[in-house]
Amino acid sequence: MRSIHSTGAPDPVIVAARPLAAQVLARVLGASLDESLAAGSAPESSPLLAVRARDIVSLRRREATAANWARLLRVARQSPDMPPALRPGARPSAMPVCAWRIAAAEPAVHQLISCLSVALPVPARGVAMARVLLTDAAGPVYNRRSRVSLAAALEDAIANLDPAQPLMPGAPSRR
């Protein structure tokens, strides 16, 4: 069901009911859909992007993403790359991370966690950016040779999580 404005254009915030097949496919293709959303694709540009955007912006899913970032901070602190004084109760991690980058960006990680946990609607792009950073093996969290600054990437995601920003690209601001 779509809402139609008096101009006859579909309301971009009201998304059609999600059939089960679209939900399943959006989950299976989640990583690539997140990459498209993070790159700036409009959620309403395809039914799968719309379903994925609706899923990842839910407070439950954003809180899960925030918890994953908090877990990443704990893993980084326990990394053998960190000086012993900074890694209490260190134990080997199954997930090799660039601990020094994560530690250097810790204030931005905390701000990202806070932004993801806010109970206001936020744009899908910012959530997708946070998710892609967590899962991209070639990105600054995991790849020591990545030329991407983790702090800058986090600040970009944070800027795109601002509840005052339009939920859809091209939509008027809610300020």
C-alpha positions as CSV (number, residue, x, y, z in Angstrom):
1,M,0.0,0.0,0.0
2,R,1.4,3.4,-1.0
3,S,0.4,6.8,0.1
4,I,-0.1,9.3,-2.7
5,H,0.3,13.1,-2.3
6,S,-2.2,15.4,-3.9
7,T,0.4,15.9,-6.6
8,G,0.0,12.2,-7.5
9,A,3.6,11.3,-6.4
10,P,4.2,8.4,-4.0
11,D,5.2,9.4,-0.5
12,P,8.8,8.3,-0.2
13,V,8.5,7.7,3.6
14,I,5.6,5.3,3.3
15,V,7.0,2.1,1.9
16,A,4.8,-0.6,0.4
17,A,4.0,-3.6,2.6
18,R,6.9,-6.0,2.7
19,P,6.2,-9.4,1.2
20,L,8.1,-12.2,2.9
21,A,10.1,-12.9,-0.2
22,A,11.4,-9.4,-0.4
23,Q,12.3,-9.5,3.3
24,V,14.2,-12.7,2.9
25,L,16.0,-11.5,-0.2
26,A,16.9,-8.2,1.5
27,R,18.5,-10.1,4.4
28,V,20.4,-12.4,2.0
29,L,21.7,-9.5,0.0
30,G,22.1,-7.3,3.1
31,A,25.8,-6.5,2.7
32,S,25.5,-5.4,-0.9
33,L,22.4,-3.4,-0.2
34,D,24.1,-1.8,2.8
35,E,26.9,-0.8,0.5
36,S,24.5,0.8,-1.9
37,L,22.7,2.7,0.8
38,A,26.0,3.8,2.3
39,A,27.1,5.1,-1.1
40,G,24.0,7.3,-1.2
41,S,21.5,5.2,-3.2
42,A,18.0,6.4,-2.4
43,P,16.1,3.7,-0.4
44,E,13.0,4.3,-2.6
45,S,15.0,3.6,-5.8
46,S,14.3,-0.1,-5.5
47,P,11.9,-2.3,-3.5
48,L,14.8,-4.3,-2.0
49,L,16.7,-1.1,-0.9
50,A,13.4,0.1,0.6
51,V,12.9,-3.1,2.6
52,R,16.6,-3.1,3.7
53,A,16.5,0.5,4.7
54,R,13.4,0.0,6.7
55,D,15.0,-2.9,8.5
56,I,18.3,-1.4,9.4
57,V,16.8,1.9,10.7
58,S,14.6,0.1,13.2
59,L,15.6,1.0,16.7
60,R,16.2,-2.7,17.5
61,R,18.6,-3.2,14.5
62,R,20.4,0.1,15.2
63,E,20.9,-0.9,18.9
64,A,22.3,-4.2,17.6
65,T,24.7,-2.3,15.4
66,A,25.7,-0.1,18.3
67,A,26.3,-3.2,20.5
68,N,28.6,-4.6,17.7
69,W,30.6,-1.3,17.8
70,A,30.9,-1.6,21.6
71,R,32.1,-5.2,21.2
72,L,34.6,-4.1,18.6
73,L,36.0,-1.6,21.2
74,R,36.4,-4.4,23.7
75,V,38.1,-6.6,21.2
76,A,40.5,-3.8,20.2
77,R,41.4,-3.2,23.9
78,Q,42.3,-6.9,24.2
79,S,44.4,-7.0,21.0
80,P,48.1,-8.0,21.4
81,D,48.8,-4.8,19.3
82,M,47.7,-2.7,22.3
83,P,50.2,-1.9,25.1
84,P,49.7,-4.2,28.1
85,A,48.5,-1.3,30.3
86,L,45.6,-0.6,27.8
87,R,44.4,-4.2,27.5
88,P,43.1,-5.5,30.8
89,G,42.3,-9.2,30.8
90,A,43.7,-9.6,27.3
91,R,43.1,-12.8,25.5
92,P,43.6,-13.7,21.9
93,S,40.9,-12.6,19.5
94,A,39.5,-14.7,16.6
95,M,38.9,-11.4,14.8
96,P,42.1,-9.5,13.8
97,V,41.4,-5.8,14.0
98,C,43.5,-2.7,13.7
99,A,43.4,-2.0,17.4
100,W,45.5,1.1,17.2
101,R,43.1,2.7,14.7
102,I,40.1,1.8,16.8
103,A,41.7,3.1,20.0
104,A,42.6,6.4,18.2
105,A,39.0,6.7,17.1
106,E,37.4,5.7,20.4
107,P,35.7,9.1,21.0
108,A,34.1,8.9,17.6
109,V,33.1,5.3,18.2
110,H,31.3,6.3,21.4
111,Q,29.6,9.2,19.6
112,L,28.5,6.7,16.8
113,I,27.1,4.3,19.4
114,S,25.1,7.2,20.9
115,C,23.8,8.3,17.5
116,L,22.7,4.8,16.6
117,S,20.9,4.4,19.9
118,V,18.8,7.6,19.7
119,A,15.0,6.9,19.7
120,L,14.4,9.3,16.8
121,P,14.2,8.3,13.1
122,V,17.5,8.6,11.3
123,P,18.5,8.4,7.7
124,A,19.3,4.9,6.4
125,R,22.6,6.1,4.8
126,G,24.2,6.7,8.2
127,V,23.2,3.4,9.6
128,A,24.4,1.6,6.4
129,M,27.7,3.5,6.7
130,A,28.2,2.3,10.3
131,R,27.3,-1.3,9.2
132,V,29.7,-1.3,6.2
133,L,32.6,-0.1,8.4
134,L,32.0,-3.1,10.7
135,T,31.9,-5.7,7.9
136,D,34.3,-4.4,5.3
137,A,37.4,-6.6,5.5
138,A,39.3,-4.1,3.2
139,G,38.2,-1.1,5.4
140,P,40.1,0.7,8.2
141,V,38.8,-1.5,11.0
142,Y,40.5,-4.7,9.7
143,N,42.9,-3.8,7.0
144,R,46.2,-2.4,8.2
145,R,46.9,-1.1,4.6
146,S,43.7,0.7,4.3
147,R,44.2,4.4,3.4
148,V,40.8,5.3,4.8
149,S,40.9,7.1,8.1
150,L,38.6,5.3,10.6
151,A,38.0,8.6,12.5
152,A,37.0,10.4,9.3
153,A,34.8,7.5,8.2
154,L,33.1,7.5,11.6
155,E,32.5,11.2,11.5
156,D,31.0,10.8,8.0
157,A,28.6,8.2,9.3
158,I,27.7,10.3,12.4
159,A,26.9,13.3,10.2
160,N,24.6,11.0,8.2
161,L,22.8,9.8,11.3
162,D,21.6,13.3,12.3
163,P,17.9,13.1,13.0
164,A,17.5,16.6,11.6
165,Q,18.7,15.4,8.2
166,P,16.1,14.4,5.6
167,L,15.3,10.7,5.8
168,M,15.3,10.4,2.0
169,P,17.9,12.0,-0.3
170,G,16.5,15.1,-2.0
171,A,13.7,15.5,0.6
172,P,13.4,18.8,2.5
173,S,15.2,19.0,5.8
174,R,13.2,18.7,9.0
175,R,14.8,21.7,10.7
